[in-house]
Amino acid sequence: MSQKNVNIFNWNPRGLNNKARRDAVRDLIRDTHATIVCLQETKLDLVDDALISATLGPSFTANYAFLPAIGTSGGIILSVSDAFFTLSDVHVTANTLSASITMLSEGTTWSITCVYGPQGESEKLMFIEELKGLKAIIQDAWLLLGDFNLITKASDKNNLNINRRLIGKFRAARDFLVLKDMRMDGRRFTWSNAQADPVLTKIDHVFCTAEWDSLFPDAYLQAITSACSDHAPLLLQGSVASARKHSFKFEEFWLRMQGFKETVAEAWNKNISATDPIRRVHIKLARTAKALKRWQRQCIGDLRIQIATAKEIILRMDQAEEARPLSDEERALRLLLPVAPKKNKSITAGQQNCRVFARLIRLWDAINSNPRYGDALISIDGILLDEDGTMAQISVPKKFETQFRRLLAQGSVYFISDIAAIDARSKSYVYQHQNYMLQFKHDTKVHEIHSRGANIPALSFNFCPFDHMPRKAIHSKPLLDIIGVISDVGPYDYASPTSQKKLRKIKIRNLDEQTKELILWGEHGESFDEEAVLKKSKQGIVIAIFAGITASIQKFTGAYQTSLWQYLQQCTFAQHIRSRMIQGSSSSATQIYLDLDIPEVQKYRTSYQWKCQALQKHLPQVTQLSQLEAAGKLYTIKQISTLPTSSFQGGAAFSTVAEVTSIIPSVKWYYKGCMCCGKGYKKMSDTPTCTCQFPVPSPMYKLPLTITDSSGSLDAIAFSKVAENLVEHHADQVSMNMKIDATDHAIALENAIGKERLFYIGMNNAGKYPIKYVLKRSFSMDNTNSMPMLTVPKPTHDENLLSIPTSSAIITQSPIAQQPDDSYKSTPPVDAQTTIHMKENETRSGAKRSIDFNEEDTDKSNRSINENNGKKQDIIFGEKSTNQLPISSTELDHTPTKKHKQWFTIPL
């Protein structure tokens, strides 16, 4: 009997759908010299020769069988080496894979069954009955093994949370099948949840019949060690395996060790008397290999002994953990032993089960800026800094918040294992230190290290020059770090008279005397220590670092913003102007540091040569108004419907109070658009019309509805946020992620009916949609209290400004008409090439990772209040120039038209 060739390897690797797990399996098969392999929970619905060869080895490709996974769970592989066995009579059930194995040297045949048990109690009872049914198809000599997810006795678990009913059923099935439970050496338990207070169980079993036991009387079962699964691999041997010849094996880590290059150069450059080129190369390679072996013995030692020692220590610790909790030092050593942690710069996107050793230098909650439909938290994010000074962003998904929040603290040093590197190029509101982001999984392990990492700095930044910020003003909103001398601190004030959001404007200057404005929203503006900064400025310059901000284009009125920016993008001479049009904005990742003791701050302190006066305190100037007060004159539906088309030129809109009375049936109420920019896809296909690098398809509202007041009714279209506010659900929720046809009436749309709101009505100038009116904005009628009007101070004069003329259609009675909303200047056509221009902060809120607002509403409200006071005033961005080129624009109304002049100024 060729018992020495029977080496059965059984393991649940928790998935073979990533290369790291497949490599781990192959290494274990090589180390154990396995000839029969049983793997559970492969998570693969298809297995082919290429995967078997890559995972198990070429000798296993001729004889294998598999049970496909269902979705991302389950799956079994059974394979035998074609040098010793053949596989036949394959039989599969829901949770088992059985076959007959014939030993080539003896011609003996016996049965083997590999199982992967379910999780639920009812499913386990069905699984036990399934095992009983195998008795009719197997031979007398039978081996049954795998991950049963069941225990046979109470001592198979380290706590008292056991199901004795299932234990009894399982034991009864074992007795019915007349099976023997093979004794396992080395471990009491085969599974651990790897927590500080671990749950340990023996749910991996090997059973055999008396006939199989008589074929292999010296069979020996042991648990071996692996660092990449919570299950212990099992090795069942017929006898001691034969020794293998040692061959030269090159190790990749040699390249980073001192003396390697010198050893290779010395061996390769020795004189050779042979003249044949092939012979010369052979001699050089042989000499180099011999020299490297000698260098390895002297400088590194026997790597196999070191690995074996590490595995033995791991095994001893696993055994100790079964009897008592491990100490902090033991747990740290246990995590560090399996594989050396990777450096951040050596990780690539797509890698699974990475191990990193680094300091957590920043930590924040990535939140949704529009949390009306649930919890605002998206994820817990942070920045890791390793010993090489390389930074990488981490992300803990919301579903794992409870599991990991208590384990993470800013400033601590961690060893983190089983973490995935995902592609970060398509993500919004993330740092772009690397092209990947490290994402936590349910089996990620976090261990705080106190004995190492003292050499890793507590803070590190990757500063973005002011001139580079225009290229960062993109849809994905990458997070930036900037540094500068504070030159002005604005008050903590409302963003506009009708807004509930507050902000603080800060101006900073760099060493080239360029100025950049930053908007600190909400708590960042409130917590900014204005008094301390003003006091410090009396003694000298105050150097601030703003980490985790985003870059955005300053908001101008109507279509002027987009056309001006596109024009300046094409002008080679306008780089300075483009830079001045970019402002920074705080996000949920923002952290502010003043006068840090780091080299970059010291450089500013010694190199800054510009005169800087003490900062002055500014008082808040914005007084809040209700939406009705800000709206000015209200129109009736009848008046708006009788206005000529020319009245709506330039994106003008008219305000009215009306009620939504119905949703227009048989008209498409959503379109397929890009979540990043809002532009549509061609005829609801997979071809976007936008130029985004990573377009993300998503349903977008174009809701047809009827609004009514006492004077009549009007059909209009509500896009984006207007429709979302009315329906109170995202378009992807109502459309079930586009599973519902766009012409079908979804029940959730009826939430909009019966709501009385303040609407701003414009007109769709595209001319391709059957409904010509558009609801540009809407507000609730809950808050109608009057408030005092805002007085805007007169602008000062500055010669260093560029004045650019513009024209726009203005309705003197309706302030909203004076400044058309950019996000609604065009609407999607009925079918093809849907295009909609949306504000950056009006894309689907679920796609955002932080708070981000704009100032457009502020400018609208300031101008409307000025005109309501009867005072015409030019719109000034920055400070008014003495050299301005006026251009006339027409104030449209259904009354006789009037002329006035308007300027826009941009600071140089």
ZALOLUM-805104 format. One line per 8 residues: number of its first residue (from 1); their letters; for each residue x, y, z of C-alpha. Coordinates in steps of 0.001 Angstrom, whole numbers. Each point is the difference from the previous one (the first is absolute). Layout:
BEGIN
NUM> a> X Y Z  ... .
END
This chain:
BEGIN
1> msqknvni> 0 0 0  1485 3365 -1036  -995 1793 3162  2832 2486 -299  -1691 1565 -3056  -3252 718 1872  366 3567 1278  -3470 1526 258 .
9> fnwnprgl> -176 3767 435  -3314 1416 1258  -652 3742 520  -2546 2791 -109  2058 2924 -1397  -3000 2395 96  -18 531 -3743  2287 -569 -2977 .
17> nnkarrda> -1176 3089 -1865  3211 1931 629  3599 -801 -829  1279 273 3581  -2239 -2863 1182  872 -2151 -3017  3706 563 628  -456 -971 3658 .
25> vrdlirdt> -1709 -3244 -1025  2754 -843 -2462  2711 681 2590  -1673 -2318 2496  -460 -2744 -2586  3671 284 -884  1119 -27 3622  -2212 -2952 971 .
33> hativclq> 628 -1970 -3241  -3757 -521 -278  -1269 -2455 -2601  -3725 307 755  -1513 3451 561  -3433 864 1443  -877 3732 145  -3230 1536 1319 .
41> etkldlvd> -1578 3458 -368  1811 705 -3273  -2542 2740 -916  500 -994 -3662  -2856 -827 -2344  2398 -1274 -2678  3248 -1962 315  2230 -802 -2986 .
49> dalisatl> 3369 -1600 -708  1824 3333 151  -1276 774 3497  769 -3528 1243  3520 206 -1424  608 3436 1544  -1460 -950 3391  866 -3678 478 .
57> gpsftany> 2657 -744 -2595  184 -1551 -3505  -245 -3573 1318  -3576 646 1207  -1522 1185 -3291  -926 -3478 -1347  -2096 -1224 2942  -2205 2520 1771 .
65> aflpaigt> -3653 729 718  -1732 3015 1456  -3280 1140 1504  -709 3575 -1194  -652 2768 2489  -3399 1651 264  695 3694 -414  2987 760 2232 .
73> sggiilsv> -524 -2820 2484  801 -3706 -11  1887 -1989 -2592  2169 -3155 283  3036 -1275 -1916  1219 -3607 141  3153 -854 -1945  2581 -2806 -52 .
81> sdafftls> 3497 -219 -1423  19 -1891 -3304  3352 -1571 957  -1630 -2169 2675  -3806 -17 -385  -2975 246 -2320  -3367 1543 835  -3333 -1484 -1119 .
89> dvhvtant> -3722 -376 846  -437 3636 1021  -3252 704 1883  -1115 3416 1283  -2786 1181 2294  -829 3440 1370  2891 -46 2507  2147 -3030 -870 .
97> lsasitml> 2325 -1256 -2734  712 -3771 -110  2246 -2055 -2293  1894 -3289 -248  3814 76 224  2033 -2772 -1628  3618 -444 1114  2076 -661 -3129 .
105> segttwsi> 2730 -2027 1732  -2403 -2523 1575  -3250 380 -1920  -1864 494 3290  -3122 2193 -86  -1657 1859 2859  -2541 2803 378  571 3566 1165 .
113> tcvygpqg> -2559 2721 785  868 3641 526  -2647 2185 1695  -693 3654 779  -2789 371 2539  -2546 2869 40  -365 2664 2703  -3704 141 965 .
121> eseklmfi> -1526 -2470 2471  -2764 -1203 -2343  2517 -389 -2827  2262 -2003 2313  -2800 -2455 763  -560 -486 -3744  3760 -413 -464  77 -2801 2605 .
129> eelkglka> -2741 -1824 -1909  1998 575 -3190  2996 -1766 1583  -2150 -3014 891  -1017 -307 -3648  3611 -528 -1074  74 -3500 1460  -1620 -1456 -3111 .
137> iiqdawll> 2650 1253 -2457  3340 -467 1774  2254 -3033 346  814 -1795 3218  3399 1734 251  -1088 3640 402  1610 3230 1151  -2280 2941 924 .
145> lgdfnlit> 1653 3365 710  -407 3770 -277  -1486 3037 1726  -3236 -1270 1576  -850 3168 1992  -1100 -2465 2722  1584 -1329 3181  -285 -3554 1346 .
153> kasdknnl> 303 800 3708  -148 2958 2388  3790 30 478  366 837 -3716  -770 3635 935  1676 2245 2556  -3220 1520 1350  -3429 -1201 1070 .
161> ninrrlig> -1923 1506 -2913  -756 -3362 -1620  -2976 -1659 -1666  -328 -3433 1610  -2844 -949 -2323  2252 362 -3029  2804 -1871 1770  -2344 -2917 615 .
169> kfraardf> -1248 -35 -3597  3558 124 -1373  1212 -2832 2240  -3028 -2099 -948  829 468 -3695  3634 -978 639  -1124 -3172 1760  -2511 -776 -2765 .
177> lvlkdmrm> 2818 173 -2558  2258 -2106 2272  2825 2545 -105  3013 456 2220  1129 3498 1085  3721 93 -737  2157 1437 2776  1663 3293 -887 .
185> dgrrftws> 3446 798 1333  1365 3462 777  -3222 1965 557  -3274 -230 1912  -1829 2448 -2229  51 690 -3736  -1724 3411 -229  420 3337 1775 .
193> naqadpvl> -1695 3366 -458  3396 1661 755  -1351 2493 2541  1499 1099 3298  -2379 -2394 1782  -169 -2660 -2728  -2679 -2559 -728  1704 -3324 -777 .
201> tkidhvfc> -1687 -3060 -1481  825 -3302 -1665  -2262 49 -3043  2451 -1613 -2475  -124 -3793 322  1365 -3164 -1612  -2084 -3173 282  702 -3449 -1441 .
209> taewdslf> -1516 -3475 -74  1683 -3046 1519  807 -1272 -3525  1872 3205 -878  1801 -113 3354  1195 -3536 -746  1433 1196 -3349  1980 2721 1792 .
217> pdaylqai> 676 -1250 3537  2847 2522 513  -1952 3026 -1201  948 3149 1882  -2175 3160 187  1454 3324 1077  -964 3662 -77  2560 2244 -1652 .
225> tsacsdha> 456 3764 -25  -1147 2675 -2429  -172 3764 437  -2588 826 -2670  -3163 -1770 1217  -1888 -414 3237  -145 -3775 -647  2932 -2283 796 .
233> plllqgsv> 1130 -2183 -2944  -102 -3752 660  2555 -2468 -1349  -780 -3725 -26  3117 -2103 -773  291 -3710 -802  3695 14 999  3040 2346 181 .
241> asarkhsf> 579 1806 -3273  3254 -511 -1866  2683 2694 -62  319 2313 -2957  3099 1294 -1728  978 3550 811  348 2388 -2913  962 3624 -352 .
249> kfeefwlr> -2926 2336 651  266 3740 -495  -1735 2133 2638  -1407 3390 -1012  876 1630 3334  3723 -554 -712  -151 3007 -2342  -519 2293 2996 .
257> mqgfketv> 2771 -1458 2162  3460 1431 432  2725 -1850 -1912  -2256 -1646 -2576  1014 2136 -2983  3693 -246 860  -204 -3802 256  -1708 -291 -3403 .
265> aeawnkni> 2440 2391 -1669  3053 -1787 1384  -1187 -3455 -1100  -1253 1126 -3408  3154 1915 -951  2528 -2782 689  2138 -1063 -2951  -1233 -2918 -2118 .
273> satdpirr> 2210 -1983 -2354  -2867 -1531 -1992  -773 1604 -3387  -3445 -1466 -778  -2624 2687 900  -2553 -2481 1417  2731 -1658 2075  1173 3389 1307 .
281> vhiklart> -3516 971 1125  -458 -3396 1672  3255 389 1938  -872 3559 1058  -3436 -1072 1263  1418 -2990 1871  2704 2129 1647  -2528 2664 959 .
289> akalkrwq> -2391 -2553 1512  2807 -1596 1984  1195 3417 1234  -3539 990 1033  -454 -3266 1924  3220 690 1882  -1040 3639 607  -3414 -1138 1268 .
297> rqcigdlr> 1504 -2454 2498  2361 2659 1333  -2327 3023 74  -3497 -1446 324  242 -3582 1177  -2249 -2906 -837  -3262 1609 -1067  -1928 -3257 313 .
305> iqiatake> 1095 -400 3600  -1103 3568 707  -3379 -579 -1634  -412 -3305 1802  900 1704 3275  -2564 2736 -638  -2674 -2586 -791  867 -1975 3122 .
313> iilrmdqa> -352 3170 2105  -3358 714 -1646  -1153 -3540 736  1070 270 3641  -1843 3316 317  -3128 -1480 -1581  178 -2824 2514  531 2449 2865 .
321> eearplsd> -2975 2081 -1170  -2210 -3042 448  799 -10 3715  364 3728 800  -161 3472 -1599  3240 1120 -1647  1830 2986 1433  443 3171 -2062 .
329> eeralrll> 3628 -894 -726  -946 -3518 -1092  -2775 1271 -2270  2391 2534 -1561  2564 -2735 -654  -2716 -2302 -1336  -1020 2619 -2564  3535 934 -1023 .
337> lpvapkkn> 1265 -3551 -510  -1970 -1297 -3031  1079 2471 -2674  1985 3210 203  -2274 3036 -450  84 1681 -3390  1175 3534 -552  -2728 2336 -1212 .
345> ksitagqq> 1873 700 -3246  262 -3722 -841  -3772 -574 167  -1999 82 -3224  -3743 308 -570  -1772 -3338 -26  2177 -1727 2598  -1878 -1826 2740 .
353> ncrvfarl> 1031 -890 3548  2749 2627 170  1950 562 3208  1177 3484 911  1938 1466 2896  -518 3751 379  -1106 2888 2193  -3544 1325 -325 .
361> irlwdain> 779 3714 -368  -3544 1136 -871  -3482 -1364 643  -3420 1375 -957  -3584 -955 -781  -857 264 -3704  -3552 1275 71  -2810 654 -2444 .
369> snprygda> -709 3688 -400  -3694 -756 -499  -977 -2524 2712  -3771 495 -266  -585 -3599 -973  2045 -1810 2617  3181 55 2016  2526 2565 -1241 .
377> lisidgil> 2992 -2304 517  1497 -1538 -3146  3213 -1416 1438  2785 567 2508  3070 1209 -1901  3582 728 972  3598 367 -1165  2727 -2552 736 .
385> ldedgtma> 3681 1009 -20  2529 -2826 -166  3676 -116 967  1058 1098 -3502  -2075 3182 249  -2607 -1207 -2509  -3631 894 636  -3094 -2017 -921 .
393> qisvpkkf> -3681 525 751  -2075 -2574 1859  -3780 -373 -3  -2250 -1910 2392  -3423 -510 -1659  -3022 1068 1999  -1125 -3595 579  3210 -702 1947 .
401> etqfrrll> -112 3191 2121  -927 -1769 3247  2685 -2624 -522  2955 2325 -639  -726 3492 1382  1121 -877 3531  3238 -1514 -1354  1214 3121 -1850 .
409> aqgsvyfi> 1508 3114 1564  1838 2822 -1741  3718 -18 748  292 -3705 870  2193 -2539 -1814  -1726 -3068 -1388  658 -3284 -1686  -3004 -606 -2286 .
417> sdiaaida> -474 -3276 -1846  -2518 -1385 -2504  -779 3425 -1455  -897 474 -3675  1576 2529 -2397  -2804 1346 -2208  285 2362 -2973  -419 3566 1281 .
425> rsksyvyq> 46 1784 -3356  -3787 -110 -324  -636 1052 3616  -1077 3476 1097  1367 1974 2931  3108 -2113 497  3698 774 103  1957 -909 -3109 .
433> hqnymlqf> 3247 -974 1760  -280 -3392 -1734  -2229 -1432 -2727  -1522 -2299 2607  -1842 296 3297  247 -2598 2786  -3490 -1224 849  -871 -1974 3130 .
441> khdtkvhe> -1831 -3328 -270  -1926 -2025 2565  3082 -2144 675  2503 2873 141  2112 -159 3144  1242 3138 1778  2657 -111 2689  1516 3015 1708 .
449> ihsrgani> 3797 -190 297  1824 1706 2885  3479 -1456 -431  647 1302 -3541  -703 3045 -2129  1585 2726 2122  1888 1157 -3112  -3237 662 -1948 .
457> palsfnfc> -969 3704 229  -3322 935 1566  -840 2343 -2911  762 87 -3695  -1397 1993 -2919  152 45 -3787  -507 3690 -773  -1709 1102 -3187 .
465> pfdhmprk> 1407 3221 -1523  -2549 2718 -697  743 -210 -3745  -953 -3709 -25  -3438 503 1554  -1829 735 -3304  760 -3507 -1245  -1437 -1387 3266 .
473> aihskpll> -3369 1754 -492  -1591 -3104 -1513  -3117 -2079 657  1770 -2519 2250  1058 2773 2411  3380 -1410 1125  1104 972 3502  2917 2437 213 .
481> diigvisd> 2406 1393 2600  1000 3668 -345  2182 2316 2071  193 3773 196  142 3148 2114  -3413 1158 1207  -719 3449 -1463  -3674 383 896 .
489> vgpydyas> -2531 -1685 2282  -3652 525 -789  -2877 -264 2500  -1938 -3184 661  -3193 940 -1811  -2909 -1390 -1973  753 -994 -3580  -2958 2089 -1201 .
497> ptsqkklr> -3048 1696 1495  -2174 -3050 -823  2509 -2716 896  289 -1843 3304  3619 -872 -750  2844 2013 1465  3518 594 -1227  3211 1879 646 .
505> kikirnld> 2245 1332 -2771  3763 -134 498  2630 1445 -2318  3575 -1311 -58  3103 1022 -1942  2909 -2124 -1187  3675 881 -393  -697 1381 -3512 .
513> eqtkelil> -2579 2421 1476  -2873 -1812 -1655  -3258 128 1956  -2499 -2814 345  -3436 184 1598  -1232 -2927 2099  -3580 -650 1103  -347 -1737 3374 .
521> wgehgesf> -3512 -1417 287  -1940 -855 3128  1983 -1245 2962  3323 714 -1717  -875 3680 -251  -1476 111 3498  2905 -1779 1699  2645 2090 -1753 .
529> deeavlkk> 1766 1877 2822  -402 3511 -1327  1059 1729 3212  3246 -1973 231  862 739 -3630  -682 3741 412  2171 74 3118  2842 -1902 -1708 .
537> skqgivia> -116 2340 -3005  1008 2932 2224  3298 -1775 727  740 -1232 -3543  -1299 -2124 -2826  -2334 -2913 683  707 -3051 -2163  -2925 -2352 -464 .
545> ifagitas> -304 -3460 -1526  -3405 -1001 -1339  -67 -3763 -529  -2834 -1749 -1821  -1492 2870 -2020  -1443 -103 -3521  461 2394 -2931  -2978 1519 -1802 .
553> iqkftgay> -740 2786 -2464  -1348 3186 1522  -3692 249 -831  -1075 2735 -2425  -3467 729 -1297  -1916 -2025 -2544  1629 -1345 -3139  2784 2535 436 .
561> qtslwqyl> 1961 -2276 2346  264 -2967 -2371  703 2026 -3135  2607 2140 1734  1784 -3000 1484  36 -1829 -3351  1402 3106 -1669  2740 399 2594 .
569> qqctfaqh> 888 -3709 -279  891 597 -3658  2081 3119 636  3675 -603 634  374 3488 1473  -2802 -492 2537  1719 -2437 2389  203 2613 2745 .
577> irsrmiqg> -3686 898 -416  -1015 -3667 115  1945 -449 3218  -1758 2973 1601  -3411 -1416 -970  718 -3131 2047  -843 -36 3689  450 -2629 2687 .
585> ssssatqi> -2899 -1489 1906  -20 -2027 3182  -1240 -3583 71  -673 -2543 2717  3693 -946 -295  1256 3508 745  2427 521 2889  1637 3367 723 .
593> yldldipe> 3452 482 1534  1545 3312 1114  3751 688 295  1114 -3632 71  3602 -807 784  793 -1706 -3302  2565 835 -2731  -2596 1390 -2434 .
601> vqkyrtsy> -1262 2514 2569  3561 959 941  715 657 -3693  -2968 2370 -168  1074 1798 3135  3525 627 -1297  -840 626 -3694  -3192 2061 162 .
609> qwkcqalq> 1032 3559 -853  -3275 1797 -601  -1312 2559 2430  -2977 -1308 1937  -2077 2233 2263  -1804 -1190 3087  -3306 -1644 -841  -3231 1849 730 .
617> khlpqvtq> -3204 -1436 1422  -3069 37 -2284  -3584 -31 1204  -2789 -2095 -1561  -2087 1919 -2542  -2593 -2471 -1265  -3517 224 1378  -2243 -2931 -813 .
625> lsqleaag> -3127 278 -2124  -2794 -2403 -732  -235 -1455 -3485  -3127 2048 -696  1764 3239 923  2933 -895 -2225  -2340 -916 -2869  -1307 3535 -403 .
633> klytikqi> -3034 261 -2287  -2076 -3168 -381  -1791 -912 -3227  -3055 -2124 -558  36 -3082 -2217  -2162 1838 -2510  2416 2952 -178  3005 -2270 -519 .
641> stlptssf> -1745 -2060 -2693  -827 3160 -1979  3560 1370 32  1707 -10 -3409  2919 -2360 -602  2348 2964 -191  -653 688 3682  1843 -3208 908 .
649> qggaafst> 3159 741 -1977  3267 -289 1864  -1456 -2538 2417  -2404 2434 1680  -2520 -1476 2449  -3188 1237 1684  -1139 -788 3532  -3417 -1310 978 .
657> vaevtsii> -1702 -1878 2829  -1812 -3075 -1279  -958 -3573 842  1049 -3201 -1772  -3292 -1569 -1097  1044 -2928 -2203  2808 -1950 -1663  -415 -26 -3790 .
665> psvkwyyk> -402 -3661 -1059  1688 -1808 -2936  2897 2479 -58  3520 -1069 924  781 1197 3507  3714 -895 147  2932 -348 -2362  3310 -1834 189 .
673> gcmccgkg> 2753 2484 797  3546 207 1317  26 325 3778  3167 2140 -192  -1176 2721 -2407  -3706 -657 -660  304 -351 -3783  -2144 -2687 -1590 .
681> ykkmsdtp> 773 -3281 -1708  -858 -562 -3662  -3543 -1401 -200  272 -1599 3476  2947 -2079 -1277  3387 -594 1628  1640 2783 -2038  372 3260 1979 .
689> tctcqfpv> -2 3385 -1713  2327 1486 2609  3791 -24 83  392 -1112 3623  2922 -2377 532  -2132 -2368 2073  -3677 587 -892  -2436 -1618 2421 .
697> pspmyklp> -3511 -642 -1409  -2879 999 2238  -3693 866 -438  -672 3753 -19  -3395 1665 519  -1880 1767 -2813  -3351 -159 1797  -3041 1294 -1994 .
705> ltitdssg> -2636 1473 2286  -2845 2498 163  -2 2922 2437  -3134 1999 785  -1006 3204 1733  -3264 1934 88  605 1452 -3462  606 -3244 -1883 .
713> sldaiafs> 2358 -2933 -649  3328 -461 -1755  1987 -3063 -1121  3703 110 887  3056 -2224 385  1881 -397 3297  3628 -1093 -278  2623 -1082 2512 .
721> kvaenlve> -382 1375 3528  -3335 1691 -668  -1620 -3348 -821  1906 -1753 2770  -1286 2508 2580  -3550 -550 -1189  107 -3809 -147  2258 -299 3095 .
729> hhadqvsm> 1937 -2863 -1560  2969 -326 -2324  -765 -899 -3592  1930 -3264 286  -2185 -1037 2943  -3268 762 -1784  1125 -1620 -3267  1536 -2963 1876 .
737> nmkidatd> 3287 865 -1679  -1698 283 -3426  -1841 -3334 261  -3308 1883 -320  -726 1371 -3473  257 3792 -252  -3604 252 -1256  -1485 -2140 2780 .
745> haialena> -1601 1932 2848  1860 -891 3224  -2098 231 3164  2704 2005 1804  -422 2874 -2474  -3377 769 1560  1830 1426 3034  356 3207 -2029 .
753> igkerlfy> -3772 461 -411  -1732 2436 2332  3085 2003 965  -300 3786 -100  3361 1644 -583  1686 3113 -1287  1106 -806 -3559  2300 1827 -2418 .
761> igmnnagk> -1203 -770 -3520  2195 286 -3058  -210 -1280 -3548  1741 -2865 -1778  1792 1630 -2936  1194 -3306 -1464  -3279 -357 -1888  165 -3807 -125 .
769> ypikyvlk> -2224 -761 2982  -3820 180 -255  -340 1865 3341  1588 3416 -295  -68 1241 3615  2613 -993 2573  -157 184 3814  3423 1453 656 .
777> rsfsmdnt> -253 228 3769  -2534 -693 2726  -264 843 3676  -2267 -1090 2828  -2637 2456 1190  590 -812 3681  2189 3036 741  -1653 3282 -1057 .
785> nsmpmltv> 977 2293 2897  1284 3393 -979  3512 1096 837  1880 3281 -381  1614 698 -3358  3745 -314 -530  2108 3050 -714  2989 -681 -2228 .
793> pkpthden> 3026 2251 604  1349 2015 -2896  2906 -1643 -1812  3475 1479 232  2173 760 -3017  3094 -1813 -1193  1937 646 -3183  1263 -3634 -275 .
801> llsiptss> -3240 -1465 -1265  -1118 -1262 -3395  -3550 1034 -989  -1906 -2263 -2344  -3386 1115 -1396  -2975 -2308 -217  -3665 155 -879  -2861 -1902 1548 .
809> aiitqspi> -3770 109 -7  -1294 1455 3252  -3515 115 1405  -177 2916 2394  -3042 -1382 1844  1391 -3511 459  3502 -130 1492  593 -3557 -1122 .
817> aqqpddsy> -362 1111 -3600  2951 2333 433  2341 -2911 501  -982 -3165 -1877  1022 -3245 1646  2803 -1660 -1925  -1222 -3445 870  -3188 388 -2042 .
825> kstppvda> 1099 1937 -3069  -756 -2982 -2248  -2197 -3057 402  217 -3513 -1365  -1715 -840 -3286  -2594 -2731 -152  2283 -2868 -1020  3361 569 -1614 .
833> qttihmke> 3086 1696 1356  -1436 1140 3299  1996 2921 1357  -573 1848 3225  2373 2493 1614  -83 -360 3754  1794 1720 2795  2789 -2031 1530 .
841> netrsgak> -1871 -367 3266  -3257 -1021 -1665  1054 -3392 -1286  -1334 -2995 1895  810 571 3672  1005 -3619 520  3020 559 -2243  1454 2697 2232 .
849> rsidfnee> 2540 -683 2703  -30 3337 1823  -1721 3312 599  438 2337 -2948  -2062 3111 -730  260 3020 -2323  -604 3707 222  -2442 460 -2856 .
857> dtdksnrs> -2980 454 2290  1822 2721 1889  532 2063 -3136  -3626 -444 -1091  -1447 1098 3303  2291 3004 425  -988 1362 -3412  -3716 -634 496 .
865> inenngkk> -2 1881 3317  1757 2976 -1564  -2668 275 -2692  -2830 -514 2474  1344 3028 1839  -307 1958 -3227  3773 346 -418  1567 -1254 -3198 .
873> qdiifgek> 3486 -1258 652  2560 -1677 -2251  1037 -3556 824  3606 37 1201  2263 -3033 411  3067 1091 1888  238 3807 -2  -1202 2477 -2602 .
881> stnqlpis> 2481 1143 -2631  216 3527 -1285  369 -1329 -3553  -3263 -1720 -906  -1574 -636 -3384  -3813 118 414  -2380 -1992 -2125  -3757 477 -51 .
889> steldhtp> -2453 -2736 905  -3765 -33 -201  -2243 -375 3005  -2782 -2251 -1205  -3556 193 1241  -3478 -55 -1444  90 3756 602  2086 2368 -2188 .
897> tkkhkqwf> 3720 -833 57  2707 2124 1579  3765 192 -480  2794 -108 2534  3710 -785 135  1751 -2836 1861  3648 -974 588  1870 -3030 1253 .
905> tipl> 3487 455 1422  2672 -2598 636  2941 767 2321  3409 -309 -1607 .
END
